[in-house]
Amino acid sequence: MNKTAFIALFREACQKCFGFPLTSPLTEADSKLFSNKIFESTGLVIGAKSIKNYSSYVLNSNRKEGKENPSTASLDTLARYVLDAPYTDEIMRKEKESHFPFWFQYRNRFSGASRTRTGNGVKSKKVLVICGVTIIAVSVFFMTKFLTHKTSSDFFTDNFNSVSSDSLIKKGWIIKSTDSIWWNKRGEKPGYLTLYTLAGDNWPNSQNRAKINNLLMRKIKSDCFMVETHITDFIPSGSWQQAGILLSEDSTFRGKMVRLSFSYNDFFGGYKKPPEIIIQALSSSESGSQSKPEEFGHLSLFNIEPGEENLVKNNLAISALKIEKKGNHFRFLYALGPTETFAFKEGLSGDFDIQPKYVSIFSIRGWADSINQVPAYFDSFTSVDIPCSK
């Protein structure tokens, strides 16, 4: 890694994000905001913890080579952000730009300047002046662009630093079916929204009407969008305990719906198999009150073999779900692992005749009986408009 280029790149990215130079290490909140801004602009992810570490490294005059060593992919993501590269995602970049062209384009600025300085002193000084003027001009351009950035595209993010009802409502959340006992536990882990796997489902059965307790719902304004949520330490341990994202055509569960979640399954039709952690995807082709859901996705992630419970728990430490919609085409993605550095994977995709107007985050166990309620710690939620072209 070219250390000088990385430091300059990170400083320029900070300038673009915040509108002022980096003078002190970024806070956790600033790092999350920076991470969200990068994702909004590029479609790619650099974790907030990595960004926070980078800021400390860049400002440390006693830095040592290798102390912070961002991957080439992360460097390319930063360069894409600074250079206003076209919006993409990890799958598209891997297919079309796996050579990370934007990082090398940015880095070449510095290698070119280094070669020029080997010439005579006058030429070197001229180059330095030109480079200085260029850097100032570019910084002014990006700063102006940041300050005058149009807000016509809908972008929303919530890091759940405050989960009071007033704060959530002010940010546009609709709080549905509050269970006072468990809703009062929503802030038990600072910096997270805690939702428990209470009995409930957005599809009714013969004994129960559709209902999800402590559901957080918000309106969707665009036909083409991305919604994403990050969850920490969600370890389901009983039948159909799950947490995830729900898209619906209305706020009452009467219209069509699509649901994506991390879930626990131990039902195998009488066959004896180890329980499993799955990605489950459900939809309704008709209104929610008139049809049973269709499970169009059942992706087994882990079989919980005896003695391997801690291994499964470690791999579920940090997880994320994402749904992208362009017209009637949907992509369903997930990420999980012991750290937040794991990239999204596409679990499945398909065309669905649904025009969702609401998105919700939830934690439920369906209508299954259970003696325990497992917490899901929601770390963040993001919703953003994306281009409708495929």
N, C-alpha and C positions, 0 to 999 in steps of 0.2 A: 504494500500500500504506500502511495506517496503521501507522507505525513503532512507536508506543507499544503498540498492540494486538498486533503481532507479537512484540515483546519479552516482553510479559506472557504470551502464549500459549506461547512457547517455554520460558519459565521454568516455567510450570505443567506443561507436558508432561514436562520433565526431572524435576520433583518427583514426578510420577506414576510415571515409569519407574524412578527410582533410590531414591525415598523420602527424598531430602534435596535442599536447594536447590542450584542451579548456582552454584559459586564459582570454578571454574577451567575453562578450555577442555577439552572432552571429548577423551579419547584416541581413537586409531583403534579400539581394542577396545571402548571404551564406545560409540562412535558406531555400530559394527556391532550391538551389543546393542540400542541404542535403535532402530535401523532395524528390527531383527527384532521387537521388541516392538510397534512401530507396525503392522507387517504382520500380526502375530498377532492384534491387536485389531481392525484395520480392513479387512484384505484389500488394502490399498493400500501403495505403496512410496515411501519417501523415501530416497535413497541415503545411505550412511554418510558419504561425503565431503561432501555438502551439509550434513548434520547437524553435522559437525565444524566446517565453516566458519561455520554459523549460531551455534554456541556461542562462537566467537571474536568474532564481530560483536556479539553481545548483551553480552558482558563488556567491550567496548572503549569506554571513555568518550569517545574521540575519533572515534566512528563518524560516517560521512558518509552522507547519504541516497543510496541507490542502490549502496552498496558491496556489500551483499548484498541481492538482490532475489528472494526466493522467488516462484514462480508462484502464482497464485490456487489452482491445484489442490493444490500442496504446503501452502498455508495451510489449505485445507479439510481435507486429510488430518490435519494436526496438530490442528485443531479437532475433527474426528471422534474422534480418539484421546482428547482431553481430555474431551469431552462424552459418551463411551461410545455413539457412534452405532452403528447396526446394521452388521454385517459385510457387506461388498460386494466389488466388484472394479472395475477401470477400465472395463470394458465396461458393467456395470450402472450405474455412476455416470454415464457419458456418456449413457446412455439415459434415466435417470430423474432425475438430480440434477446436470445439467450447469451449473446456476446456482449451484452451490457453497453451499448454504444454511447449512451448519454454520459456515463461516468468517464469513459475514455475521451470523449469530446471535451468534457470539462477539464480533465487532468492534462490534456495536451496544451492547454493555455500555459501551464507552468513549465512543462518540459521545453516548450518553444522559447519562453523567456530565459530559461537557464542557458540554452545554446547561444542566444544573442549576447549574453553577458560575457562570453569568452572573446568577443571582438574588442575593438578599441574602446577607450573610456568614453569618448564623446558619443559614439553610437549607443553604448550601453545606457548612458544617461538619458539620451533621447527616448530609447525604448522604455525606460523606467517612467519617464514623464507621460508618454503615450499610454502605457499600461495603467498608470495612476488615474489619468483622466478617464480612461475607459471604465475602470472599476467604479469611479465615482458616478459616471453617467449611468452605468448599469444599475448601481445601487439606488440612484434616484428614480430610475425607471421602475424598478421592482417595488420600491417604497410607494411611489405614486399609484402604481397599479393596485397595490394592496389596499391603500387608503380609499381608492375610488372604485374598488371591486363591486360589481353589480350584485345585488342580492336577489335577483329575479329567480335564480334556481334555489329551490327549497333545500336548506341544509339545517339539520338539527342534531345536536349531540348532548347527552346527559351523562356525566360521570358520577352521579349520585353522591356528590359531596354533601348535599342537603336532601333529606328525604322527608321533611315535614310535609304534611298534606297541603299547606298553603304554598310551599315552594314548588311542589310537583304540579299543582293546578296552575300556578303562574307560568310554568314552562310548557303548558299545553297538554298535560296528562289528564286523562279522564279516569278516575278511580272507581272501579265497579265492585259491587257486592262485598263490602268490607266486613270481615270477621274481626270484631274489635280486639279479641284476645291476641290473635296472631298478627293482625295489622300493627298492633302496638310494638311488636318485636322487629319491625322492618328496619330499624336503625341500630340493631344490636351490634353490628360490626361497622365501625366508622369507615366512611368512604364507599359503602356498598348499600344496595337495596336488597334486603333479605326477604325472600318469599318462601313459604313452606308448602310442602306437598300435601295440601288439604284435599278432602274429597270434593270432586267436581269434574265437569267436562263441558266443552262447548257443544257437544252433541248429546241429546237426551236419550234415555232408555225408557223402558216401560214403567219404571218406578220413579224416575227422577227427571225433572226438567233441566234444560241446559243452564248451567251456572258455573262460573269460576270465581272463587273467592279471591279477594285482594288482587284483582286483575288491573294492570295498568295499560290503558288504551290511548291512542292518539290518532288524529286524522291524517290521511295521506292525500296529497294534493295533485300528484302527478301520475300519468299513465306509465311512466318508465322510472323506476327507482331502485334503490338498494337499501335494505334494512339489515342491521347487524347488531348482535348483542354478545358481550363477553361475560362469562360466568366463572367464578372461582370456587373450588372445593365443593362442587355438587357431586355427592356420592350416593346415588339412589341405592336402596337396599331392599325394596319390596315391590310387589307387582304393580307395574305401570306408574311408579313414581317417575315424574318427568318434569323437565323445564325447557322452555324454548320460546318460539315466535309464532304468533297466530295472525293470519291475514283474513279479513272478513269484509263482506260487502255492506254490512250494516253493523250497528252497535248492539244489536239484540240477539245475535246468533240465529237469525231467521233466514238470512241469505246464504250464498255459497261461501265456502271457507277453505283455506289451505293452512296446514299446521306442520311445523318442523320442530323436532325436540330431541334432546338426549333422554333416553328412557331405559328403565330396567324391565327385563322380561324373564319370567320363569315358567311360562305356560307353553307346553309342547304337545298338547293333545293327549296326555297320558304317558308319553315317552319320557324316560328319565335322561335328562341332559343337564349340564351345569347352567346356572343362570347366566344371562348375558347382558351386557350394556350395548344398546343399539342407537342408531339414528333412525327415528321413525318419522315418516312423512304421510299425512292423511289429507284427503280432500273430499268435498261433496260436489257431485255434478248437478244436483238440484238444490233447492233450499234446504238449510240445515234442519228444519223441522219436519221435512217430508222424506228424507232419505238417510240411510245409514252411511257412515263414512267409508271411503275406499282407502285401504292402506296401499299406496303406490310405492312406498319406500320402506324397506326393513333391512338396514345395513348393520350387520353384527360387527361391533368394534372389539369387544373383549369377551371371552368366556371366563367366568369367575370360577376357576378351578380351586379346590381346597388347598389352602396354604398360600394362594397367590392374591389374597385380598389386598394386601399392602401394595403390591405391584400395580393392581388396577387403580387403587386410590391415588398412587403417585402419577399415573398417566392421565387421571381426570382432574389434576390440580388446577389446570387452567384450560378452559374450553371456550369455544366461540361458534356461533351459528350465523349464517348470512343467506339472505334470499335476494336475488336479482330478478327484476321483471322488466322485460322489454316487449310491449304489446301483450300478446298472449303467451309469450315464451318465458319460462321461469328456469332459473338455475338455483340449486340448493347446495350450499357449501358448508363445510365444518372444519374446525381446527381444534386440536387438543394435544396436551403433553404436559410434562413437568415444568416447562417454562413457556413464556409467551412468544418465543422465537419461531414456533412452528407455523408454517404457511397454511393457508386455506387449501382444502382439496374439494373438488366437485364430487358430491355424493351421487347426484342424479340431476336430470333436467327433463323438461317436457313442456308441451303446450296445454294450457288449461283455459277453459272458457269462464274466466272469473275476472271481474274488475274491482279489486278490493279498494275500499274507502277508509279502512281502519287497520292499524297494526297494533298488536298487543304483545306484551311479555307476560309470562305466566309460570306457575309451578303448581302441579296437580298430581293426583294419583288415580284419576278417573273415578269410577264407582267401586273400586276394589276396597275391601276391608283392610285396615292396617292399624296397628297399635302405635306406630311411630310416625312423626312428621319430620321429614328431612329438609334442612335449609338449602336453598339455592342462593348464593351470594352474587347478585348481578353487579358487575363492575362498571359496565357502561352500555349505552345504547346509542346507535347512530342511524339516522335516516337522511338520504340525500337523493336528489334527482340525478338521473344519468341520461346520456343521449339515447334516443330510441332506435338509432340505426344499429344493425347487427354487425 
